[in-house]
């Protein structure tokens, strides 16, 4: 009987443990400086991308999609060609290395 109770207790806790693991793996926003920007070519299907150096010095490569929202500090919409190396940025992303929103902080 003790084995059955233990198994039932473990099964009841299993879904919550799985949720906790998933919740912890959600990517956090990136605050850093742009190291480089590479503009894509829509005719060939090559997407734009950038390399950002975060506060800890780690380089993070991100792609830009057509849905990536880029704005300056006032909220004015910008295009990828307006991004430049050295600019401070706040980036939101979904964890698939595609930026969903970029705001220039300079």
PLY file of the C-alpha trace (Angstrom):
ply
format ascii 1.0
element vertex 106
property float x
property float y
property float z
element edge 105
property int vertex1
property int vertex2
end_header
0.00 0.00 0.00
2.89 2.35 0.77
4.27 1.82 -2.74
0.95 2.78 -4.33
0.70 5.94 -2.18
4.25 6.90 -3.11
3.62 6.35 -6.82
0.40 8.39 -6.69
2.21 11.23 -4.87
5.03 11.23 -7.45
2.57 11.28 -10.34
0.73 14.22 -8.82
3.98 16.21 -8.51
5.31 15.34 -11.98
3.26 17.90 -13.97
4.25 20.75 -11.65
7.93 19.81 -11.90
7.70 19.82 -15.69
6.05 23.24 -15.66
8.77 24.68 -13.42
11.47 23.47 -15.81
9.69 25.01 -18.80
9.10 28.33 -17.04
12.78 28.62 -16.12
13.93 28.16 -19.71
12.09 31.24 -21.04
14.70 33.62 -22.51
15.20 36.95 -20.78
15.48 40.29 -22.60
18.98 41.18 -23.72
20.51 44.53 -22.80
23.77 45.22 -24.57
25.63 46.84 -27.43
25.48 45.97 -31.10
28.78 44.50 -32.28
27.81 44.10 -35.94
24.82 44.24 -38.28
24.44 42.25 -41.48
21.67 43.26 -43.84
19.93 40.45 -45.66
18.69 40.17 -49.21
14.96 39.42 -49.52
15.36 38.33 -53.15
17.66 35.48 -52.17
15.91 34.71 -48.87
18.88 35.76 -46.70
17.64 37.39 -43.49
19.21 40.32 -41.68
21.02 39.59 -38.46
23.08 41.17 -35.74
25.57 40.27 -33.07
25.01 41.79 -29.63
27.42 41.81 -26.69
25.44 41.55 -23.45
26.41 42.99 -20.05
28.50 39.91 -19.19
30.51 40.21 -22.43
28.82 37.24 -24.13
28.20 37.50 -27.89
24.68 36.62 -28.98
23.74 36.19 -32.65
20.16 37.03 -33.57
18.23 37.04 -36.82
15.67 39.68 -37.75
12.38 38.66 -39.30
9.82 40.75 -41.16
7.89 40.91 -37.89
10.81 42.27 -35.82
9.77 45.64 -34.41
12.69 48.10 -34.33
12.31 51.47 -32.62
14.30 54.30 -31.10
13.96 55.50 -27.53
10.93 57.68 -28.43
9.10 54.76 -30.07
9.69 55.89 -33.67
9.80 52.86 -35.99
13.12 52.17 -37.72
14.35 49.81 -40.42
17.26 47.35 -39.99
19.58 49.56 -42.05
19.36 52.20 -39.28
21.00 49.85 -36.73
24.69 50.53 -36.18
27.57 48.98 -34.28
28.10 50.46 -30.82
24.46 51.35 -30.16
22.98 50.30 -26.82
19.90 48.15 -27.34
17.17 46.37 -25.40
16.13 43.22 -27.27
13.21 40.90 -26.70
13.34 37.46 -28.30
11.46 34.18 -28.24
14.40 31.86 -27.67
14.77 30.75 -31.27
17.50 33.34 -31.93
15.03 35.59 -33.78
14.56 39.06 -32.29
10.92 40.03 -31.82
11.58 43.63 -30.71
14.63 45.90 -30.64
14.70 49.29 -28.95
17.72 51.57 -29.31
18.62 53.04 -25.91
21.16 55.70 -27.01
0 1
1 2
2 3
3 4
4 5
5 6
6 7
7 8
8 9
9 10
10 11
11 12
12 13
13 14
14 15
15 16
16 17
17 18
18 19
19 20
20 21
21 22
22 23
23 24
24 25
25 26
26 27
27 28
28 29
29 30
30 31
31 32
32 33
33 34
34 35
35 36
36 37
37 38
38 39
39 40
40 41
41 42
42 43
43 44
44 45
45 46
46 47
47 48
48 49
49 50
50 51
51 52
52 53
53 54
54 55
55 56
56 57
57 58
58 59
59 60
60 61
61 62
62 63
63 64
64 65
65 66
66 67
67 68
68 69
69 70
70 71
71 72
72 73
73 74
74 75
75 76
76 77
77 78
78 79
79 80
80 81
81 82
82 83
83 84
84 85
85 86
86 87
87 88
88 89
89 90
90 91
91 92
92 93
93 94
94 95
95 96
96 97
97 98
98 99
99 100
100 101
101 102
102 103
103 104
104 105
